[in-house]
Amino acid sequence: MATPFPSIQSFYSREVASGGADRSSSPINPGDGFTPSEVEAALNPLSRPFRPSRHYDACLIAELQTGMHNYRITGRLVNFSSAVGYYFLVLSDGTAAMAIKMYYSFSGYQPLLGQRITVWATAISAGNQAEIGHIPFCSIATTIYPGRNGATHIEFHVDEADSEEDLSLRSPLDIGTRPGDHLPGLMTLKSLLCGGYEIGAAKVLVCVRSIGPRRSVASRKREAQYNLVEVGIYDDTASSVLKLWQEKIPSAKSWVPNQTILLISQPSCSLNEGSNRRAEIGLGYSSMVDVNPEYLEAKWLRHKIQDMAKKESVIVPFPDDTWDLQLAMYGPNITLYTLAELEDQVRNQDVSSKFSGKLSVIVFEMNLMDNWRKATTYCTECCGIPLYANKMTAVCKNCDSQRDLSLNPRLLGALLDESGMISGNKLVWKDDAWTQFLFGAPAQQCGGNIVAQSWKDMSVLGTNVLRDLEAHLLYSRATLTFGWTSELGRLCILGVEW
């Protein structure tokens, strides 16, 4: 009978721990042989730089050919959705759009609208074969498996603000190649809300006004909770709400109120259930969002929004270090203007000029008590939302951060002289000028109830004291030292003399 082949265990002797101690109680944990960097690379394949072992041709989306080929494609994310095990991404580089199915083994990715993305693909398929449905300018697709297939990869770039990479790839689709070409299908927000959304190729260019808090909404059909953020949007014709659901919510964190421009193609619209029955905008499967696009109409809207923000802003910060305060108030060449002369001077000045002078005006209207009753004595803006209070601090309802407030310029109504009138709520006040105006000579005549103090202490004064203060300021004459700069476009008050 043949001798059986020896087992591998017969070549090794059993190891016994010294002292007969139980190995399970030993503090030493030898691990599984993998280093922490190797574990991180396996669990999060996008955390390490991609070093391809083959050559990839950099190519525009419009020039991609279907079939097997190694391509490196860079564009910006204009729409995406998630399902179990994969993300469906829509990428645009200004020439065309493509669909990408990105499969992942764990939920650690967070795409953002407008984010720059680079894809390494090995095969391109036609849109009808990939069954991507109807997406404008999107006729090709690809599939990638980060970490599972070493030949395909994707990188989500985080670019520095105003860098060359951050300003690239922001041309919208179908814009044309000649300077001054207009975007077909573009309409105003008012036209879109009044029925323009029924046009299949509708586009709207808007600016972000505010970003609401995250909240949960119950779905009656699916019996589930969904996260929602409502983003206030507007242009020069109307305002509305853009609803962001679920995985799209983090995209709004980087949007800046009154600065971020959105070009929304084929938005979905619905009537809310409130009493006003107002249309609200959403993002559907075929929608596209270009964040801060660069073309003619976007530049015009950006300048228009800046002018509208100056007119509608609750408070404008005082521009420090713009004028020499001592020279403006006590210098040898001080000019006393009337309001009519000041208007002529402003209209005839160069765009980059600045000057200062004095005005002798009568306080024709005070709204101190009205704002005190409405609890709007102090104000500021946070997340594009005005904050009001009768004290120096308030908590933003959107980001829950505590903000310092400034005196509301709407406490002061009309000011007039023998040549004209000016609205006091459009003035930009220096902090010391507010103190000089409120607690100067007229305030000291209030029967000893008010002493010299700062405007920051007004919140501790009683109603009777504030009423006396308003009565003594009303119809009094004051000399205002002002400064004007065309960059701000507002009259700034540097000091007050009685």
C-alpha positions as CSV (number, residue, x, y, z in Angstrom):
1,M,0.0,0.0,0.0
2,A,1.4,3.4,-1.0
3,T,2.4,5.9,1.6
4,P,-0.1,8.8,1.7
5,F,1.3,12.2,0.7
6,P,2.2,14.1,4.0
7,S,0.1,17.1,4.9
8,I,1.6,20.6,5.2
9,Q,0.8,20.5,9.0
10,S,3.4,17.7,9.5
11,F,6.2,20.0,8.5
12,Y,5.5,22.5,11.3
13,S,5.4,22.1,15.0
14,R,2.6,23.5,17.2
15,E,3.6,26.8,18.9
16,V,2.7,27.1,22.5
17,A,2.6,30.5,24.2
18,S,5.2,30.9,27.0
19,G,3.8,30.4,30.5
20,G,0.7,28.7,29.1
21,A,-1.1,32.1,28.9
22,D,-4.3,32.4,26.8
23,R,-3.5,34.0,23.5
24,S,-6.9,35.6,23.3
25,S,-6.1,37.8,26.4
26,S,-2.8,39.1,24.9
27,P,-2.8,42.9,24.3
28,I,-0.8,42.4,21.1
29,N,-3.0,42.5,18.0
30,P,-1.0,41.4,15.0
31,G,-3.7,42.6,12.6
32,D,-4.3,41.3,9.1
33,G,-1.0,42.3,7.5
34,F,-2.3,45.5,5.7
35,T,-1.1,49.0,6.6
36,P,-3.6,51.8,7.3
37,S,-2.7,53.4,4.0
38,E,-3.4,50.2,2.1
39,V,-6.8,49.8,3.9
40,E,-7.7,53.5,3.1
41,A,-6.7,53.0,-0.5
42,A,-8.9,49.9,-0.8
43,L,-11.9,51.4,1.0
44,N,-11.7,54.9,-0.6
45,P,-10.1,54.6,-4.1
46,L,-10.6,58.3,-4.8
47,S,-8.4,59.4,-1.9
48,R,-5.2,58.5,-3.8
49,P,-3.9,60.1,-7.0
50,F,-4.6,58.1,-10.1
51,R,-1.4,56.9,-11.9
52,P,-2.6,55.1,-15.1
53,S,-0.5,52.3,-16.5
54,R,-1.6,53.2,-20.1
55,H,-2.0,56.3,-22.3
56,Y,-5.3,58.3,-22.3
57,D,-6.1,60.8,-25.0
58,A,-7.5,64.2,-23.7
59,C,-10.6,64.8,-25.7
60,L,-13.6,67.2,-25.8
61,I,-17.0,65.5,-25.2
62,A,-18.2,66.6,-28.7
63,E,-15.2,64.8,-30.3
64,L,-15.6,61.4,-28.5
65,Q,-16.1,58.4,-30.6
66,T,-18.1,55.3,-29.5
67,G,-16.2,52.1,-29.0
68,M,-13.2,50.9,-27.1
69,H,-10.7,53.7,-26.6
70,N,-8.8,55.3,-23.7
71,Y,-10.1,58.9,-23.1
72,R,-9.4,61.5,-20.4
73,I,-12.4,63.8,-20.2
74,T,-12.8,67.0,-18.1
75,G,-16.0,68.9,-17.5
76,R,-18.4,70.3,-15.0
77,L,-21.2,68.5,-13.3
78,V,-24.6,69.9,-14.4
79,N,-26.9,67.2,-12.9
80,F,-26.7,64.0,-11.0
81,S,-28.8,61.5,-9.1
82,S,-28.1,58.5,-6.9
83,A,-29.4,54.9,-6.7
84,V,-28.4,51.8,-4.8
85,G,-24.7,51.2,-5.6
86,Y,-24.1,53.9,-8.3
87,Y,-24.3,57.6,-9.1
88,F,-25.7,58.9,-12.4
89,L,-23.7,61.9,-13.4
90,V,-24.2,64.4,-16.3
91,L,-21.0,66.1,-17.4
92,S,-20.6,69.1,-19.7
93,D,-17.5,70.9,-21.0
94,G,-19.3,73.6,-23.2
95,T,-19.2,71.5,-26.4
96,A,-21.6,68.7,-25.4
97,A,-22.8,66.6,-22.5
98,M,-22.3,63.0,-21.6
99,A,-23.8,60.6,-19.0
100,I,-21.6,58.6,-16.6
101,K,-22.6,55.7,-14.4
102,M,-20.2,55.6,-11.5
103,Y,-20.5,52.4,-9.4
104,Y,-19.1,52.4,-5.9
105,S,-18.6,49.9,-3.1
106,F,-19.4,52.3,-0.3
107,S,-21.3,55.5,0.2
108,G,-18.4,58.0,0.6
109,Y,-18.8,60.3,-2.4
110,Q,-20.5,63.6,-2.6
111,P,-20.8,65.2,-6.0
112,L,-21.6,68.9,-6.2
113,L,-23.4,70.9,-9.0
114,G,-20.8,72.9,-10.9
115,Q,-17.9,70.9,-9.7
116,R,-15.0,70.2,-12.1
117,I,-14.5,66.5,-12.8
118,T,-11.9,64.5,-14.7
119,V,-12.9,61.0,-16.0
120,W,-10.6,58.2,-17.3
121,A,-12.7,56.0,-19.5
122,T,-11.9,53.0,-21.6
123,A,-15.1,52.7,-23.6
124,I,-17.8,55.1,-24.9
125,S,-21.3,53.9,-25.8
126,A,-24.1,55.5,-27.6
127,G,-26.9,57.0,-25.6
128,N,-29.6,54.7,-27.0
129,Q,-27.6,51.7,-26.1
130,A,-27.0,52.9,-22.5
131,E,-30.7,53.8,-22.2
132,I,-30.0,57.2,-20.6
133,G,-33.2,58.7,-21.8
134,H,-33.7,62.3,-23.2
135,I,-31.1,64.6,-21.9
136,P,-30.3,67.7,-24.0
137,F,-26.9,67.6,-25.9
138,C,-26.2,64.2,-24.3
139,S,-25.9,61.3,-26.8
140,I,-23.0,59.3,-25.3
141,A,-22.3,57.5,-22.0
142,T,-19.7,55.6,-20.2
143,T,-19.4,53.4,-17.1
144,I,-16.6,53.5,-14.5
145,Y,-15.7,51.4,-11.5
146,P,-13.4,53.3,-9.1
147,G,-11.2,50.9,-7.2
148,R,-12.6,47.8,-8.9
149,N,-11.3,48.4,-12.4
150,G,-7.8,49.9,-12.5
151,A,-8.3,51.2,-16.0
152,T,-11.2,53.6,-15.2
153,H,-11.2,56.3,-12.6
154,I,-12.8,59.6,-11.7
155,E,-11.5,62.7,-9.8
156,F,-13.6,65.3,-8.1
157,H,-11.5,68.5,-8.1
158,V,-11.5,71.1,-5.4
159,D,-10.3,74.3,-7.0
160,E,-9.2,77.5,-5.3
161,A,-11.5,80.5,-5.8
162,D,-10.6,82.6,-8.9
163,S,-7.9,80.3,-10.0
164,E,-7.3,79.3,-13.6
165,E,-8.9,75.9,-13.0
166,D,-11.9,77.5,-11.2
167,L,-12.6,79.8,-14.1
168,S,-12.3,77.2,-16.8
169,L,-15.1,75.2,-18.5
170,R,-17.9,77.6,-17.6
171,S,-19.3,78.2,-21.1
172,P,-22.9,77.0,-21.4
173,L,-24.0,74.6,-24.1
174,D,-25.5,75.9,-27.4
175,I,-24.0,79.4,-26.9
176,G,-22.2,79.6,-30.3
177,T,-18.7,80.5,-31.1
178,R,-19.0,84.2,-32.2
179,P,-18.6,87.0,-29.5
180,G,-22.0,88.4,-28.6
181,D,-24.0,85.2,-29.5
182,H,-27.1,84.9,-27.4
183,L,-28.4,81.7,-25.8
184,P,-31.5,80.3,-27.6
185,G,-34.5,79.6,-25.4
186,L,-33.4,82.0,-22.6
187,M,-36.3,83.7,-20.9
188,T,-36.9,85.9,-17.8
189,L,-37.9,84.3,-14.6
190,K,-41.3,86.0,-14.8
191,S,-41.9,84.6,-18.2
192,L,-40.9,81.1,-17.0
193,L,-43.3,81.2,-14.0
194,C,-46.2,82.5,-16.2
195,G,-46.2,79.4,-18.4
196,G,-42.8,79.4,-20.1
197,Y,-41.9,76.2,-18.3
198,E,-44.2,74.4,-20.7
199,I,-41.7,75.0,-23.5
200,G,-39.4,72.0,-23.6
201,A,-36.2,74.0,-24.3
202,A,-36.8,76.7,-21.6
203,K,-33.8,78.2,-19.9
204,V,-33.7,80.8,-17.1
205,L,-30.7,82.8,-15.8
206,V,-31.1,83.7,-12.1
207,C,-29.1,84.8,-9.0
208,V,-29.2,83.2,-5.6
209,R,-31.0,85.4,-3.1
210,S,-31.0,83.2,0.0
211,I,-30.4,79.7,1.2
212,G,-33.0,78.2,3.5
213,P,-32.4,75.7,6.3
214,R,-32.5,72.0,5.8
215,R,-35.8,70.4,6.7
216,S,-37.5,67.0,6.4
217,V,-40.6,66.5,4.3
218,A,-42.8,63.5,4.6
219,S,-43.9,61.7,1.4
220,R,-47.4,60.3,1.5
221,K,-46.9,58.1,-1.6
222,R,-43.6,56.4,-0.5
223,E,-44.1,56.8,3.3
224,A,-40.6,58.2,3.8
225,Q,-38.8,61.3,4.9
226,Y,-36.9,63.4,2.4
227,N,-34.5,66.3,3.1
228,L,-35.2,69.6,1.4
229,V,-33.5,73.0,1.1
230,E,-35.3,75.9,-0.5
231,V,-33.0,78.3,-2.4
232,G,-34.4,81.8,-3.1
233,I,-33.6,82.9,-6.6
234,Y,-34.4,86.1,-8.6
235,D,-33.6,88.2,-11.6
236,D,-34.6,91.7,-12.6
237,T,-38.2,90.6,-13.3
238,A,-39.4,88.3,-10.5
239,S,-38.3,86.0,-7.6
240,S,-39.0,82.3,-6.8
241,V,-37.8,79.3,-5.0
242,L,-35.5,76.5,-6.2
243,K,-36.0,73.2,-4.4
244,L,-33.0,71.0,-3.8
245,W,-33.7,67.5,-2.6
246,Q,-31.6,64.8,-0.9
247,E,-28.1,64.5,-2.4
248,K,-28.2,67.8,-4.2
249,I,-28.5,69.8,-1.0
250,P,-24.7,70.1,-0.3
251,S,-24.2,71.9,-3.6
252,A,-25.8,75.0,-2.1
253,K,-23.2,75.3,0.7
254,S,-20.8,77.1,-1.6
255,W,-23.3,79.4,-3.2
256,V,-23.1,83.0,-2.1
257,P,-26.3,85.1,-1.9
258,N,-26.4,88.0,-4.4
259,Q,-23.3,86.7,-6.2
260,T,-23.8,83.1,-7.4
261,I,-25.4,83.0,-10.9
262,L,-27.3,79.8,-12.0
263,L,-28.3,79.0,-15.6
264,I,-31.0,76.4,-15.3
265,S,-32.0,74.5,-18.5
266,Q,-35.3,72.6,-18.7
267,P,-36.4,73.2,-15.1
268,S,-39.5,71.6,-13.7
269,C,-42.2,73.8,-12.2
270,S,-45.1,73.1,-9.9
271,L,-47.7,75.1,-8.0
272,N,-47.3,75.1,-4.2
273,E,-50.3,74.2,-2.0
274,G,-50.4,77.6,-0.3
275,S,-53.0,80.3,-0.7
276,N,-50.9,82.2,-3.3
277,R,-50.5,79.2,-5.6
278,R,-47.1,80.4,-6.6
279,A,-44.9,78.3,-9.0
280,E,-41.8,76.8,-7.6
281,I,-38.8,75.5,-9.6
282,G,-37.2,72.1,-9.3
283,L,-34.6,70.0,-11.1
284,G,-35.8,67.1,-13.1
285,Y,-34.0,64.2,-14.8
286,S,-33.4,66.3,-18.0
287,S,-32.5,69.5,-16.2
288,M,-29.1,71.1,-16.3
289,V,-27.5,73.6,-13.9
290,D,-24.5,75.7,-14.9
291,V,-23.0,77.5,-11.8
292,N,-21.5,80.9,-12.5
293,P,-21.6,80.6,-16.3
294,E,-19.4,82.9,-18.4
295,Y,-21.2,84.5,-21.3
296,L,-22.8,87.8,-22.3
297,E,-26.1,87.7,-20.5
298,A,-24.5,86.3,-17.3
299,K,-22.2,89.3,-17.1
300,W,-25.1,91.7,-17.6
301,L,-27.2,90.0,-14.9
302,R,-24.2,90.0,-12.5
303,H,-23.9,93.8,-12.8
304,K,-27.6,94.3,-12.6
305,I,-27.8,92.2,-9.4
306,Q,-25.0,94.4,-7.9
307,D,-27.1,97.5,-8.5
308,M,-30.2,95.8,-7.2
309,A,-28.4,94.6,-4.1
310,K,-27.2,98.2,-3.3
311,K,-30.8,99.4,-3.5
312,E,-32.4,96.5,-1.6
313,S,-29.7,95.7,1.0
314,V,-30.7,96.1,4.6
315,I,-27.3,97.7,5.6
316,V,-24.1,98.6,3.8
317,P,-20.8,98.3,5.7
318,F,-18.9,101.6,6.1
319,P,-15.8,101.7,3.8
320,D,-13.0,102.2,6.2
321,D,-9.7,103.9,5.2
322,T,-11.3,105.6,2.2
323,W,-11.2,109.2,3.5
324,D,-8.9,111.0,5.9
325,L,-11.4,111.8,8.7
326,Q,-9.5,114.6,10.3
327,L,-8.8,116.3,7.0
328,A,-12.5,115.9,5.9
329,M,-13.9,117.4,9.2
330,Y,-11.3,120.0,10.1
331,G,-9.1,120.5,7.0
332,P,-8.4,123.9,5.5
333,N,-10.3,123.3,2.2
334,I,-13.8,122.3,3.3
335,T,-16.7,122.9,1.0
336,L,-20.2,123.4,2.2
337,Y,-22.7,121.9,-0.3
338,T,-26.4,122.1,-0.7
339,L,-28.2,118.9,-1.7
340,A,-28.7,120.3,-5.2
341,E,-25.0,121.1,-5.6
342,L,-24.0,117.7,-4.3
343,E,-26.2,116.0,-6.8
344,D,-24.6,118.0,-9.7
345,Q,-21.2,117.2,-8.3
346,V,-21.9,113.4,-8.2
347,R,-23.3,113.3,-11.7
348,N,-20.3,115.2,-13.2
349,Q,-17.6,113.2,-11.4
350,D,-15.4,110.6,-13.0
351,V,-16.1,106.9,-12.3
352,S,-13.1,106.4,-10.1
353,S,-13.3,109.7,-8.2
354,K,-14.0,110.4,-4.5
355,F,-14.5,113.6,-2.5
356,S,-15.8,114.9,0.8
357,G,-17.6,118.0,2.1
358,K,-20.3,119.2,4.5
359,L,-24.1,119.5,4.4
360,S,-26.3,121.6,6.6
361,V,-29.7,119.8,6.8
362,I,-32.8,119.7,8.9
363,V,-34.0,116.3,10.3
364,F,-37.5,116.2,8.8
365,E,-38.5,112.7,9.8
366,M,-37.4,110.2,12.5
367,N,-38.5,106.6,12.8
368,L,-36.9,105.6,16.1
369,M,-40.0,104.6,17.9
370,D,-41.6,102.9,14.9
371,N,-38.5,100.6,14.5
372,W,-38.4,100.0,18.3
373,R,-42.0,98.8,18.4
374,K,-41.3,96.5,15.4
375,A,-38.0,95.2,17.0
376,T,-36.0,96.4,14.0
377,T,-33.7,98.9,15.7
378,Y,-30.6,96.9,14.9
379,C,-30.0,94.8,11.8
380,T,-27.6,92.9,9.6
381,E,-27.7,90.2,6.8
382,C,-26.7,86.5,7.1
383,C,-27.1,83.9,4.4
384,G,-28.9,86.5,2.3
385,I,-31.6,86.9,5.0
386,P,-32.2,90.1,7.0
387,L,-31.8,89.8,10.8
388,Y,-33.5,92.4,13.1
389,A,-33.6,92.8,16.8
390,N,-33.7,95.5,19.6
391,K,-30.4,94.3,20.9
392,M,-26.8,94.1,19.5
393,T,-26.8,90.3,18.7
394,A,-29.2,87.9,16.9
395,V,-29.1,84.3,15.8
396,C,-29.4,83.4,12.1
397,K,-32.3,81.0,11.6
398,N,-30.6,79.4,8.7
399,C,-27.0,78.7,10.0
400,D,-27.7,79.1,13.7
401,S,-24.7,81.4,14.0
402,Q,-24.7,84.4,16.3
403,R,-24.2,87.7,14.5
404,D,-23.4,91.2,15.7
405,L,-25.9,93.8,14.6
406,S,-25.5,97.4,13.6
407,L,-27.9,100.3,13.9
408,N,-30.7,100.3,11.3
409,P,-30.2,103.3,8.9
410,R,-34.0,103.3,8.5
411,L,-34.2,105.0,11.9
412,L,-33.6,108.2,10.1
413,G,-36.2,109.4,7.5
414,A,-36.0,112.5,5.3
415,L,-33.3,115.2,5.5
416,L,-33.8,118.5,3.7
417,D,-32.3,121.9,3.1
418,E,-33.3,124.9,1.0
419,S,-32.5,123.1,-2.3
420,G,-33.8,119.6,-1.9
421,M,-34.4,116.5,0.1
422,I,-32.6,113.2,0.6
423,S,-33.7,109.9,2.1
424,G,-31.8,109.1,5.3
425,N,-32.3,105.3,5.1
426,K,-29.9,105.2,2.1
427,L,-27.0,106.8,4.0
428,V,-24.0,104.7,5.2
429,W,-23.0,105.8,8.7
430,K,-19.7,105.5,10.5
431,D,-20.1,104.3,14.1
432,D,-18.8,107.5,15.7
433,A,-21.1,109.5,13.4
434,W,-24.2,107.7,14.8
435,T,-23.1,108.4,18.4
436,Q,-22.6,112.1,17.5
437,F,-26.0,112.3,15.8
438,L,-28.0,110.5,18.5
439,F,-26.2,111.8,21.7
440,G,-24.9,115.1,20.6
441,A,-26.1,118.6,21.8
442,P,-29.9,117.9,21.2
443,A,-29.8,114.7,23.2
444,Q,-28.1,116.4,26.1
445,Q,-31.0,118.8,26.4
446,C,-33.5,116.0,27.4
447,G,-33.8,117.1,31.0
448,G,-30.9,115.1,32.2
449,N,-32.4,111.7,31.2
450,I,-29.7,111.0,28.6
451,V,-26.0,111.3,29.1
452,A,-23.3,111.1,26.5
453,Q,-23.1,107.4,25.5
454,S,-22.6,105.2,22.5
455,W,-25.4,104.0,20.1
456,K,-24.6,100.5,21.2
457,D,-26.2,101.3,24.6
458,M,-29.6,102.3,23.2
459,S,-31.0,98.8,23.9
460,V,-30.9,99.5,27.6
461,L,-32.8,102.8,27.4
462,G,-36.5,102.8,28.3
463,T,-39.4,103.7,25.9
464,N,-39.9,107.1,27.5
465,V,-36.2,108.1,27.0
466,L,-36.2,107.0,23.4
467,R,-39.4,108.9,22.8
468,D,-37.8,112.1,24.2
469,L,-34.7,111.5,22.1
470,E,-36.8,111.2,18.9
471,A,-38.7,114.4,19.8
472,H,-35.5,116.4,20.4
473,L,-33.9,115.2,17.2
474,L,-36.9,116.0,15.0
475,Y,-36.8,119.3,13.1
476,S,-33.3,120.1,14.5
477,R,-30.5,121.3,12.2
478,A,-27.2,119.4,12.0
479,T,-24.0,119.7,9.9
480,L,-23.0,116.4,8.3
481,T,-19.5,115.7,7.1
482,F,-19.9,113.3,4.2
483,G,-17.8,111.4,1.8
484,W,-18.6,110.1,-1.7
485,T,-17.0,107.4,-3.7
486,S,-18.2,106.1,-7.0
487,E,-17.2,102.5,-6.2
488,L,-19.8,102.4,-3.4
489,G,-22.4,104.7,-4.9
490,R,-23.7,105.8,-1.5
491,L,-23.4,108.9,0.6
492,C,-21.3,108.1,3.6
493,I,-21.6,110.1,6.8
494,L,-18.2,110.6,8.5
495,G,-19.3,112.9,11.4
496,V,-22.0,115.1,12.8
497,E,-21.8,118.6,14.3
498,W,-24.6,120.5,16.1
